[in-house]
Amino acid sequence: MSVKQTFACICEDVRLEISGRISIIGVFDILALPAFPGGGNLCVTTRWTSTGAAQANVSLYMQTPDNPAPIRLVEQRIELQDKDRSGFCSAGTVAKFAWQFHTPGVYNIQIRLEDEEKDLLPLMVRKRLPSENKGQH
């Protein structure tokens, strides 16, 4: 069976609903921090499908602007099951983690399936502008 990625995003949070649906909150690709170094909490969610039951390892890696060598964040095993015998299987991952950003620039979250790169999610990290501080406490 061929496992295919159907979706991936960086967001604030993901809620798993009883019906099997997922609610994604606060999708973003730009993170504005008040200062560097600065920390941020990230959530990455992925969705995968196949035409039959399958299992696979999904790994997330961070590539920073100052170091091209990817740093492994998390690895999750997915099980795509054909519970209703329809021939369609799906599964997803949710990874929540904190990251210390040392410099502004583009950080890439690399998504791998069985150690093969499948996607690269860019995250622009920059200093927060003074006009963005209004109304924040």
N, C-alpha and C positions, 0 to 999 in steps of 0.2 A: 504494500500500500504506500502511496505517496502522501506524505503529510505536508500540507501547505499552510503558510501563514496567511490569515485573512485580515488581521488587524493588529496594530500596536500603537501605543501612545504613552506619553509622559503626562501624569495628572496629579492632582492633590490627593484623591482618594477613590476607592472603588467599593461599591456595596454589592454584595451578592444577594439576590432576591430569592425567595422561596420557590418561585416559578422556574428558576434556572437562569433568568436574565441577570445581566449585570448593569448597574448604574455607575457611570463614570462621572466624576465631579472635578471640575476645574482643569480641563485639558490646556496645556501650555507648551511653548517651545522657547520662551524667553523668561529668564529668572533675574530679577533686579534685586541686588543685595545692598544694604546700607554701607558696607565696608568689606575690605579684603584683608586677611582671610575672613571668610564668613560661611556659616553653615546653612544647609537647606535640607528639607525633607522632601523626598521624591517617591512617587509611586509609578511603576511601569506595569502596564497590563498588555497581555498578548492573547490572541485567539488563533486556533489552529483547527483545520478540518482534514478529513480523509474519507475515502470511499469505502473503508472497511476498518475494522478494529486495528489499533496500532498503539505502540508505546514509544516514547522518545524522551530524550533529555533536552531541556531548554535552558540555556545559560545566558546571563547578562554580564557584559563587561563594560567598564568605563574607560574611555580614551580622553585624556586631558590635553589641553593646548600645549603644555610644556613637557609632555612625555607621551610619545606615540605608542609605547608598549601598553596594551590593554590590561586593566586590572579587573579580575573576576569579582563580581558583586554577589551573584547567587546562581545556583543551579537547581532546577525543579524538574521532576519527572512528571510527564503528562500521560494520561491514559485515555485514548479516544475509543469509546465503546459504542457498539451498535445495539443499544438496549431494545429498540422497537423493530429491529431487523429491516430497516429501511435502506441500508447501504450508505447512510450518511452519518458520520461521526464528528463530534467536535469536543474541544477541551480548551481551557484557558489557563493562564498563569497570572498571578498578582504578586508583585514584589514591592515591598515598602522598605526604604532604607534612608539613612542620613548620610550626607556627604559634606566634607569640608572643602570648599572652593578656595584655592590659594591665589588665583589670578583670574582676571576677566578673560573671556574668549569663548570659543565654541568647544563644548564638551560633547562627545559622541557616546551614546549608549548603543553598544553593539549587541545584536540579538543573534544567537547561534542555536541551531538545531543539530544535535549530534555533532557538535564542534564545527559545523559548517556555517559561515556567516550567512544570515538570511535578511538582515535589515540593519540599518544604522539610523538612529534617531538623534538628530542634532539638537543640542540645548545651548542657546546663547546665554551666557552669564555675564552680566554687566553691573556697573555701579548704578544704584538708584538715583534718578535725577531729583533735584530739590522740589520740582513741581509734583513729583509722585509722592512726596511725604505729607502733603496736605490731607488732613482728615484722619491721619494715622496716629495712634497713641503709643 
